[in-house]
Amino acid sequence: MTGTDVEPLYHDLAGTLFAPASHPRAPRIGAELEVIPVWAADGTRVPATGRAGAPSGGTRSMLDLLRLLARKAGWHEQTSAKGTPVFDVPGGSRLTFEPGGQLELSAAPQFSVSLLLRDLENIFHLVEDHCATHGVELLTTGIDPRNPVSDVPLQFTGERYRRMTEYFDGIGPAGVRMMRQTATLHLNLDFGPDPVRRWRLVNAMAPVLVDVFANSPWYRKRYTGFRSYRSETWRTLDWTRTGLVDRGGDPVREYLEFALDGRTILLDTGESDGDHQPFSWWWNRGTVGLREWHDHLSTLFPEVRPRGYLELRSVDSLPLRWLAAPLALVVGLCYDPATEMQAAELLGQARTALLHVAGADGLADPRLTRLAHQLIDLGLEGCRRLGPSTISPSDMAAATDFFEHYTRRGRCPASDRIPPEEVPLLAESGG
């Protein structure tokens, strides 16, 4: 690359997003579960704010309901830098909103999978029970299965989300659908003693995670032809900011190139060339600095995102009873040293092309099926070596049951909702 020196950006990435946190104890695990609030009476979306009426004649929004609960539970409300409400829960958990009104439940990181699961369960059940008394259901699926995006307006209209909407509208429907209708389970891992090896491992693992935990086959009341339509939506929204970044070299250098190639969304320069040039275009002109760089980094959405820890973004939102499985799999593969080396050797380099295969029907692909079975064996063995201080016997049993019920039988959670005759495809309805 020519032009202005990009080394300051390299060092910024190395010292921030790729700077491993140091912990005196075992490595931590974190999780963020996104859910989609709908009216139980008819499946339409619950507004995040305002006073839109419910089917039953009520006038509650999700923000109203959460404020009621917050007063009872002693939660503290504040406003995020994105202009959205945030509820801080005693103990370190948080509730936040996505731009389409999806609710994100973030548990405080723990040194134990089981402690993390208990935190997620406690806060989810509290919110779920409260919402149920007001006729609201929380969907744990990767994409809104019923409503077209036209029925889900942007719920928060701050500058960030308005600019993102304008940008994605100029490309195609996937970007706005992603913002307003998808829901993911984020898994957060420490970099560990060998950050490069772990970065490569989790990137190579991403298609298998899409494959095994696919849970979004329906959209607009139609079968889409994909086991994970959420993954397909993310994969196709903008090739300059999604996918897998690892190519086997220096992770920081490769992420720098990925970020420099990404087209800008949040810049407002007033120049006739337009505001959506690659970031490198603006950097080489000397018109942007680190503040604009950090804003730009927040609009990149690869399958694995560095944030001072590793954020794995490949798992569809899942019901609570299944959460032990993805957590056990990634912890067993990454946090047991022997297993981590075996998994890295097994997977090799990340393959972006597998993301499409995994989202469509990866379990029908012999290579992905073989990898999934091998990784499950390794991950569960890694958990057994880590012991009950990392994951309890009951959570190990729940994870094992998931894999026996689904993966070992060539199925995934989406399989429960696909009839044998595969009802008319979304594409056939002009989807």
C-alpha positions in Angstrom: 0.0 0.0 0.0 1.3 3.5 -0.8 0.5 6.8 0.7 0.4 7.9 4.3 2.2 5.5 6.7 -0.3 3.0 8.2 2.1 1.8 10.9 0.3 3.9 13.6 -2.8 2.0 12.8 -1.0 -1.3 13.1 0.4 -0.4 16.5 -3.1 0.8 17.6 -4.6 -2.6 16.7 -1.8 -4.4 18.4 -2.2 -2.4 21.6 -6.0 -2.4 21.7 -8.0 -5.0 19.9 -5.2 -7.6 19.8 -3.8 -6.9 23.3 -4.5 -10.0 25.4 -5.9 -9.3 28.8 -3.8 -10.8 31.7 -5.7 -12.7 34.4 -4.2 -14.2 37.6 -6.6 -17.2 37.4 -7.9 -19.5 34.7 -9.0 -17.9 31.4 -12.5 -16.4 31.3 -15.5 -17.2 29.1 -18.3 -14.7 28.3 -21.5 -14.8 26.3 -24.2 -12.5 24.9 -27.5 -13.9 24.0 -29.7 -11.9 21.6 -33.5 -12.5 21.6 -36.4 -11.2 19.5 -39.4 -9.9 21.4 -42.8 -10.6 19.7 -46.4 -10.3 20.8 -47.4 -13.8 21.9 -50.9 -13.3 20.4 -49.8 -12.9 16.8 -46.1 -13.0 16.5 -45.7 -9.4 15.4 -42.7 -7.5 16.8 -42.9 -5.6 20.0 -41.7 -2.0 19.6 -38.6 -1.1 21.5 -39.9 2.4 22.4 -43.0 4.5 22.0 -46.6 3.6 22.7 -47.6 1.4 19.9 -50.6 -0.8 20.9 -50.3 -4.5 21.6 -52.7 -7.0 19.9 -54.4 -7.5 23.3 -55.1 -3.7 23.6 -52.2 -2.9 25.8 -49.8 -0.1 25.1 -46.4 -1.3 26.4 -43.1 -1.2 24.6 -40.0 -3.3 25.6 -38.5 -0.2 27.2 -41.6 0.3 29.3 -41.5 -3.3 30.4 -37.8 -3.3 31.2 -38.2 -0.1 33.2 -40.9 -1.7 35.3 -38.7 -4.7 35.9 -35.7 -2.5 36.7 -37.5 -0.6 39.4 -38.4 -3.9 41.1 -35.0 -5.6 40.6 -32.8 -2.6 41.4 -31.2 -2.2 38.0 -29.6 1.0 36.9 -30.5 2.5 33.5 -28.1 4.6 31.4 -27.6 5.5 27.8 -24.9 3.9 25.6 -22.6 5.7 23.2 -24.9 4.5 20.4 -27.8 6.3 22.0 -29.6 3.2 23.2 -30.8 2.3 26.7 -28.6 0.0 28.8 -29.7 -1.7 32.0 -26.9 -2.6 34.4 -27.7 -5.7 36.6 -26.1 -6.2 40.0 -23.3 -8.7 39.5 -22.1 -7.3 36.2 -24.7 -8.5 33.6 -26.3 -6.0 31.2 -29.3 -5.7 28.9 -29.0 -3.7 25.8 -31.0 -3.1 22.5 -30.1 -3.8 18.9 -31.3 -1.4 16.2 -34.4 -3.4 15.4 -35.4 -3.8 19.0 -33.7 -7.2 19.6 -32.7 -7.5 23.2 -29.2 -8.6 24.1 -28.5 -10.3 27.5 -24.8 -10.1 28.4 -23.6 -12.1 31.3 -20.4 -11.0 33.2 -17.4 -13.0 32.1 -16.7 -16.0 34.4 -13.9 -18.5 34.9 -16.5 -21.3 34.8 -18.9 -22.3 32.0 -21.4 -23.4 34.6 -21.3 -20.1 36.5 -21.8 -18.2 33.3 -24.7 -20.4 32.4 -26.3 -19.8 35.8 -26.0 -16.1 35.3 -27.5 -16.2 31.8 -30.4 -18.5 33.0 -31.2 -16.3 36.0 -31.4 -13.0 34.0 -33.2 -14.6 31.1 -35.9 -16.3 33.3 -36.4 -13.0 35.2 -37.0 -11.1 31.9 -38.9 -13.9 30.3 -41.4 -14.3 33.2 -41.9 -10.6 33.4 -42.5 -10.2 29.7 -44.9 -13.2 29.6 -47.2 -11.5 32.1 -47.6 -8.7 29.5 -48.1 -10.9 26.5 -44.6 -10.8 25.2 -42.6 -13.8 24.0 -38.8 -13.8 23.6 -37.8 -15.8 20.5 -34.4 -17.6 20.6 -33.8 -18.1 16.9 -31.3 -16.7 14.5 -33.7 -14.5 12.5 -37.2 -13.2 12.9 -39.2 -16.1 11.3 -42.4 -14.3 10.6 -42.2 -10.6 9.8 -40.9 -8.9 6.7 -38.3 -6.2 7.3 -40.8 -3.6 6.1 -42.8 -4.4 9.3 -39.8 -3.8 11.5 -38.8 -0.1 11.4 -35.5 1.2 12.8 -36.2 1.5 16.5 -33.3 3.8 17.4 -32.6 6.7 15.1 -29.3 8.1 16.3 -26.7 9.1 13.8 -24.9 5.7 13.8 -27.9 3.6 12.9 -29.3 6.1 10.4 -25.9 6.1 8.5 -25.7 2.4 8.6 -29.3 2.1 7.2 -28.5 4.5 4.4 -25.3 2.7 3.5 -26.9 -0.8 3.5 -29.9 0.4 1.6 -27.6 1.3 -1.2 -26.2 -2.3 -1.4 -29.2 -4.6 -1.0 -31.7 -5.9 1.6 -29.3 -8.1 3.7 -27.8 -5.2 5.7 -31.0 -3.7 7.0 -32.3 -7.3 7.6 -29.2 -7.9 9.7 -29.7 -4.8 11.7 -33.3 -5.3 12.5 -34.0 -9.0 12.4 -31.1 -11.2 13.3 -30.1 -12.6 16.7 -26.8 -14.3 17.6 -25.1 -16.0 20.5 -21.7 -14.3 20.9 -19.1 -16.4 22.6 -16.2 -14.5 24.1 -12.8 -16.0 24.8 -9.4 -14.8 26.1 -6.5 -14.8 23.7 -4.5 -17.1 25.9 -0.7 -17.8 26.1 -0.5 -18.2 22.3 -2.7 -15.5 20.8 -1.8 -16.3 17.2 -2.6 -20.0 17.5 -6.0 -19.3 19.1 -6.9 -16.6 16.6 -6.3 -19.1 13.8 -8.1 -21.9 15.5 -11.3 -20.0 16.2 -11.4 -18.6 12.7 -11.0 -22.0 11.2 -13.7 -23.3 13.6 -16.3 -20.7 12.6 -18.0 -22.7 9.7 -18.4 -25.7 12.0 -20.1 -23.5 14.6 -22.5 -22.2 12.0 -23.1 -25.8 10.8 -23.7 -27.4 14.2 -25.8 -24.7 15.8 -27.9 -23.5 12.8 -31.3 -22.4 14.1 -32.9 -20.0 11.5 -34.5 -21.8 8.6 -37.6 -19.6 8.3 -38.1 -16.0 7.3 -41.4 -14.3 6.3 -43.2 -17.6 7.2 -41.3 -19.4 4.5 -38.6 -22.0 4.5 -35.5 -20.2 3.1 -33.5 -23.2 1.9 -30.9 -22.4 4.6 -30.4 -24.0 7.9 -29.0 -20.7 9.1 -30.5 -17.8 7.2 -29.0 -15.6 9.8 -25.5 -16.6 8.7 -26.4 -16.2 5.0 -27.8 -12.7 5.8 -24.5 -11.7 7.5 -22.4 -13.3 4.9 -24.0 -11.4 2.0 -24.5 -7.9 3.5 -21.2 -6.4 2.5 -18.1 -8.4 1.5 -15.8 -5.6 2.7 -16.7 -6.0 6.4 -17.7 -9.7 7.0 -16.3 -13.2 6.6 -13.1 -14.7 7.9 -10.0 -12.6 8.2 -7.2 -15.2 9.0 -5.0 -16.1 6.0 -2.1 -17.7 7.9 0.1 -14.6 8.4 0.5 -12.0 11.1 -3.1 -11.6 12.5 -2.7 -7.9 13.3 -1.3 -7.1 9.8 -4.1 -9.1 8.1 -6.8 -7.4 10.2 -5.2 -4.0 9.4 -5.6 -4.8 5.7 -9.1 -6.0 6.2 -10.1 -2.8 8.1 -8.3 -0.5 5.6 -10.2 -2.2 2.7 -13.5 -1.8 4.5 -15.7 1.0 3.2 -16.5 3.7 5.6 -20.1 4.2 6.9 -19.9 6.9 9.7 -17.8 9.5 8.0 -19.4 12.8 7.0 -16.8 14.8 5.1 -19.0 16.7 2.6 -16.6 15.8 -0.2 -18.0 15.1 -3.7 -16.3 11.7 -3.9 -18.8 10.3 -1.4 -18.4 9.1 2.2 -18.2 5.3 1.5 -14.7 4.9 0.1 -12.4 2.3 1.8 -10.8 3.7 4.9 -7.4 3.6 3.3 -8.6 6.1 0.8 -9.3 8.6 3.5 -6.2 7.8 5.5 -3.9 8.3 2.6 -5.4 11.7 2.0 -4.6 12.6 5.6 -8.2 13.7 6.4 -9.0 11.2 9.2 -7.3 10.2 12.4 -7.5 7.7 15.2 -11.0 8.8 16.3 -12.4 8.1 12.9 -10.4 4.8 12.8 -11.9 3.6 16.0 -15.4 4.5 14.8 -14.7 2.6 11.6 -13.5 -0.5 13.4 -16.8 -0.7 15.3 -18.6 -1.2 11.9 -16.7 -4.3 10.9 -18.4 -7.6 11.5 -16.2 -10.6 10.8 -17.0 -14.0 12.1 -14.3 -13.5 14.8 -13.8 -10.0 16.0 -10.8 -8.9 18.1 -11.8 -6.7 21.1 -9.0 -7.3 23.5 -10.6 -10.8 23.6 -12.0 -13.0 20.9 -15.7 -12.5 20.0 -17.0 -15.5 18.1 -20.1 -14.5 16.1 -21.0 -17.7 14.3 -23.7 -19.2 16.5 -27.5 -18.6 15.9 -29.5 -17.5 19.0 -30.4 -20.7 20.9 -32.8 -21.7 23.7 -31.3 -21.8 27.1 -31.5 -25.6 27.4 -29.0 -25.8 24.5 -26.4 -23.2 25.6 -24.1 -25.6 27.4 -23.3 -27.2 24.0 -21.6 -24.3 22.2 -19.9 -23.1 25.4 -18.5 -26.5 26.2 -17.3 -27.0 22.7 -15.3 -23.8 22.4 -14.0 -23.9 25.9 -12.9 -27.6 25.6 -11.2 -26.9 22.3 -9.5 -23.7 23.3 -8.8 -23.8 27.0 -7.3 -27.3 27.3 -3.8 -27.0 25.9 -3.5 -30.5 24.5 -6.9 -30.2 22.8 -6.1 -26.8 21.4 -3.1 -28.1 19.6 -4.9 -31.1 18.2 -7.9 -29.0 17.0 -5.5 -26.5 15.4 -3.8 -29.3 13.5 -7.1 -30.9 12.5 -8.7 -27.7 11.1 -5.7 -26.0 9.4 -6.3 -22.6 7.8 -9.7 -20.9 7.8 -11.8 -21.4 4.7 -14.3 -18.6 3.9 -16.0 -20.7 1.3 -17.2 -23.1 3.9 -19.4 -20.4 5.5 -21.9 -20.6 2.7 -21.9 -24.4 2.8 -22.4 -24.4 6.6 -25.3 -22.0 6.5 -27.1 -23.8 3.7 -26.9 -27.4 5.0 -23.4 -28.1 6.2 -24.4 -31.4 7.8 -24.9 -32.8 4.3 -21.3 -31.9 3.4 -19.0 -34.9 4.2 -16.0 -32.7 5.1 -18.0 -30.5 7.5 -19.7 -33.5 9.0 -16.5 -35.2 9.6 -14.9 -32.1 11.1 -17.9 -31.5 13.4 -17.8 -35.0 14.8 -14.0 -34.9 15.4 -14.2 -31.5 17.0 -17.1 -32.6 19.3 -15.0 -35.6 20.5 -12.0 -33.3 21.1 -14.0 -30.6 22.8 -15.8 -32.9 25.2 -12.5 -34.6 26.1 -11.0 -31.2 26.7 -13.8 -30.3 29.0 -13.3 -33.5 30.9 -9.7 -32.7 31.5 -10.5 -29.1 32.6 -12.8 -30.7 35.2 -15.9 -29.7 37.2 -14.4 -26.4 38.3 -14.8 -25.3 34.6 -18.0 -27.2 33.7 -20.3 -29.2 36.1 -21.3 -32.8 35.4 -24.9 -31.7 34.7 -23.8 -29.1 32.1 -21.5 -31.7 30.6 -24.4 -34.0 30.3 -26.6 -31.3 28.7 -23.9 -30.6 26.1 -23.4 -34.3 25.4 -27.2 -34.8 25.0 -27.3 -31.9 22.5 -24.6 -33.5 20.3 -26.1 -37.0 20.6 -29.6 -35.7 19.7 -28.5 -33.4 16.8 -25.0 -33.6 15.4 -24.4 -37.3 15.7 -27.7 -37.9 13.9 -26.9 -35.4 11.0 -29.3 -32.8 12.4 -29.1 -29.3 13.9 -31.7 -27.2 15.8 -33.1 -25.9 12.5 -34.0 -29.5 11.6 -36.8 -29.5 14.2 -38.7 -26.9 12.1 -38.2 -28.2 8.6 -41.0 -30.6 7.4 -39.9 -33.6 5.4 -41.5 -32.2 2.2 -39.7 -28.8 2.7 -42.5 -26.4 2.3 -42.3 -23.7 -0.4 -39.1 -21.9 -0.4 -38.8 -18.2 0.3 -37.2 -17.7 -3.1 -40.3 -19.1 -4.7 -42.5 -16.4 -3.0 -40.3 -13.6 -4.3 -38.6 -13.4 -0.9 
